[in-house]
């Protein structure tokens, strides 16, 4: 087994298959911890984890917070609306100040692609990307992969379709990198306007036909359609989207019986996924949330012990 | 003061010269060019093994004065120019205030008189504040010494207004320089649209936003019967449109910048904001087309688009970082490395692109080593390799896309107005 060497987790693009496997296997042992009555280990005792979120997030922030607490770390949450960021402090200055407060790990969510990469270059402490712009959301993809592996026993050879707004999705990008590195066959499916140029070069098949995308799929990862965007980039009509691309019981009928249905949340019921499917037997949406804790524990644990600080 | 440059390879396409020889400078003029010159009392520069050429004429430079002195000043910018072998620059008007009225042109002229270390020519704005709404008083700008007009950084959206601008430029015999970009298509973009933008999750700038506008600009120039100069050509479609326009005999000239034939969008991977410029670094195919355009004469010249920005404006999130790279100190070396050593251009062709052609297009008496001409020269070690170091940059801003890159071809001396201005 390889030893973890990276101080940061910025994305899955730059990880090897072995490094991804290491995170997944570490997560497995932490998952066991979360089933104990006392769900806490002392792995990060005396360490400080700071959640710096420039974008609203509940799920991911709470998940990181729970993960860090279960590792016995001290956790500080900074919501930028109530911080010096509002007074015009730059990203790098904020990062350096947090470093000067002797935090050990900085978990960052930012609306600009690459913000975590920029920050990590300037800081000696670990930076974990909790989602940057449309770029990457590595822990989400890792928990998706973890859940899939748990359900289907393997990743290699699986056919996984990602459906939704691929162009603006960091979840899609991280999933494509991670899944294809582990030998899965990824297909992305979206209305043509939401498929970004050259995505196939990342290792994904591309189709605009939902039935084709789902035909032999072992799993489907349904992305949130962001109709709240005001840039007119999303699909123009919600109802039409649901008709053409929505994951419904009707659609599931003709597919593999045990197809795994995933969604990174928050759900738009009746837009990208019907309620029956979201709450149905194929859905692992809430298991994803639970697994997110184990995966984030693994990531926090590994970067805190990185050998190349 | 007499300077005698001995034994260099003199490359001077204006006078059809490419041979070893000596050049004698007396005062600010070239007084003799011959095989073997003897001159008592002259300071001698041994140029054996070196290339001696006219000082570069860079017709796309942001000197940032007046108003943006934290980025660059006329003094620091022209000092950087001299280090790069550039002895004449055309200063772009996107300063604060904009060079859009006689008063601001006069202000810049005074700064130039006081502090410029190389020849500075002034480019005025096409529209007030470069906002695309109302034309500037071109005749008054011209009276203050403005030799070209451009809204560089912006494009006039209104066809009607831009047609009028071409007509006015023609009437006053001023060159109009186009920044061809349809912002309705490029808005919000920060990197070339393609695999790299997809992979990095950054908003793309399509080639279409450049070449569609470029085609319109040429059409309007044709309609007005005016000359047009296209700034910073970056993509293959633009090269093709310019080729066709030239084939039709239209008065179109075009420039590209070193980064468009030396770097591709791949450089942006890693979110290095020094690689963020507008137009953006494009694909390999675009780079090849630009090189070919230079080789076939479709692209007339190379200009740096020297765009200094402070660290505060660059060392931030990629989306928010300012567009542009500095280029004065590296343009000659990058051009030698990528074009001469790679056998795209001969030395005389290179001198045309960097000195003679821009001088002709601007209508200034530069870019030549003819007798009696201004003694602006650069002496280059063609084979010497060097690495672009941040510490060595003399421009006030350090945002070079070539930091850390190894270049082959180094400026040894820059002589400006008969004096050794850099060595």
Contacts between the chains, C-beta under 8 A, distances in Angstrom:
chain1	res1	chain2	res2	distance
A	13	B	199	7.4
A	90	B	312	7.6
A	90	B	316	5.9
A	91	B	316	6.4
A	91	B	317	6.0
A	92	B	315	6.6
A	92	B	316	7.2
A	110	B	317	7.2
A	112	B	317	3.9
A	112	B	318	6.5
A	112	B	319	4.3
A	112	B	320	6.7
A	113	B	200	5.9
A	113	B	201	4.0
A	113	B	202	5.1
A	113	B	271	7.7
A	113	B	318	6.6
A	113	B	319	6.9
A	114	B	200	6.6
A	114	B	201	7.9
A	114	B	202	7.3
A	114	B	271	3.5
A	114	B	317	6.9
A	114	B	318	4.6
A	114	B	319	7.9
A	115	B	317	4.9
A	115	B	318	7.9
A	117	B	270	7.0
A	117	B	271	4.8
A	118	B	271	5.9
A	118	B	315	7.8
A	118	B	316	7.3
A	118	B	317	6.2
A	118	B	318	7.1
A	132	B	201	7.6
A	133	B	201	5.2
A	133	B	202	7.5
A	133	B	319	7.2
A	134	B	201	3.2
A	134	B	202	7.5
A	135	B	200	5.9
A	135	B	201	3.5
A	135	B	202	7.6
A	136	B	201	7.2
A	167	B	198	7.9
A	170	B	201	6.1
A	173	B	199	7.5
A	173	B	201	6.2
A	196	B	197	7.2
A	196	B	198	3.9
A	197	B	193	6.3
A	197	B	194	5.4
A	197	B	195	6.7
A	197	B	197	7.5
A	197	B	198	5.8
A	197	B	204	7.4
A	198	B	194	5.5
A	198	B	195	3.0
A	198	B	196	7.8
A	198	B	198	4.9
A	198	B	199	7.4
A	199	B	198	5.4
A	201	B	195	5.0
A	201	B	199	7.7
A	202	B	198	7.3
A	202	B	199	6.3
A	231	B	188	7.9
